[in-house]
Amino acid sequence: MKVYDFDTVIDRRGTGASKYDFAGMGKPEDAIPLWVADMDFRVCDEIIDALKKEAEFGIFGYTGPGKDYFEAVSKWFSRRFKWDVKEEWLVKTPGVVFALSVAVRAFTEPRNSVLIQPPVYYPFSNVIRSNGRSIVENPLILKDGRYEIDFEDMEKKIRDYNVKLFILCSPHNPVGRIWSAEELKRMGTICRKYGVIIVADEIHCDFAWPGKKQRMFLEACPEFSDMTVSCTAPSKTFNLAGLQTSNIWIPGKKLRSRFMKEMQARGAFTPNQMGLAACTAAYTHGEKWFRQCLKYMQGNLKFIREYLADKIPEVRLIEPDGTYFAWLDFSALGLGREALDDLVLNKAGIWTDEGHIFGTGGDGFHRLILACPRSMLEEAMGRLEKAVKTVKA
């Protein structure tokens, strides 16, 4: 079996990579970029070969997926999640955030309310506000180092604010929770009771740590298939975000028709040719690469866990079930928002995503990615240790 290399640091500066080429973003030039959900690993050879084949053919006209596309995608979900999808459910979009925006416009009216569960992936708030809808929050509760859902608050908010749409993050970004089948069913039952449509962002579904099992919402709760949109993509699993290909699953005919009508209104008609090729190759040939990648990042998580416990106990890791993030709690340092952000970015020289951008409950936290060579994390933790000592001095 081929052994893939995840240790080599690849110089991405000057390639237009958002993660690195940040001179105009006010970040220190020597900051270690551990912020955006973007792997620093080279993809598997089969994906590269598929893209070379498309490039060598030399014609890049309007292109749709062949039968091999759905076969590759459907087998992936069947094999990994025991979730049997149907081809007629599939709507292809340029990305999951694009799909969220389409869903907000398709299933709500201006000034309608949309429910989210902060601290949560910040584009959720962006697509709600930018489309003239109101945000209603059902904040997660941190209890004994683990986040929980306040179901009573969720139902009350939906009822009192006439919520029409709920954006579920599963697994949850940034806190790393994988929701149990019971939690998923309870959320679905509340939404059914009040006629709320569910849009499940499941883009990180493949990242579950040992002993944890991700359940796709429509596999765990098929009874809600007429009111649910499931958003998936190969972009996180195989580091293909730049190829703009996502797979959105909408079993309900009426829901799917409304979604597609809004897509057409926004001028989205044909998918990215290279994205189709890469996605097909990834789901067909990429599982060995992904399993090794996941194991490597498991080692990265172990390194972070042990380093913090041994050398920076003032910073607490919120133990994740899944995703490839480390959600770090700095609250024991007693710093305000600006002081904490300055400590991490300017004194430690680490570019993370500040917790407050994820909304309510994010202050005092920072999100750090695990999808990079371990040497980058070793350097980052060493810098952080020195910076924290300046607070204690």
Protein Blocks (a to p, Z undefined) as FASTA:
>chain_A
ZZddfkbccdfehnlpaklmmmlnopafklccfkbgcdfbdcdfklmmmmmmmmmnopac
dcdddfklmmmmmmmmmmmnopacdfklpccdfbfklmmmmmmmmmpcehiacddddddd
fklmmmmmmnopacdddddddeehiacddfklmmmmmmmnopabdcddddddfkopacdf
klmmmmmmmmmmnopacdddfklmmmccehiacddfklmmmmlmmmcccdddfklmnopm
lnopaddddfblklmmmmmmmmmmnopabdcfklmmmmmmmmmmmmmmmmmmmmmmmmmm
mmmmmmmmmmmmmbccdddfbdjbdcddfklnopafklmmmmmmmmnopacddfklnogh
igopacddfbbcfklmmmmmmmmmmmmmmmmZZ
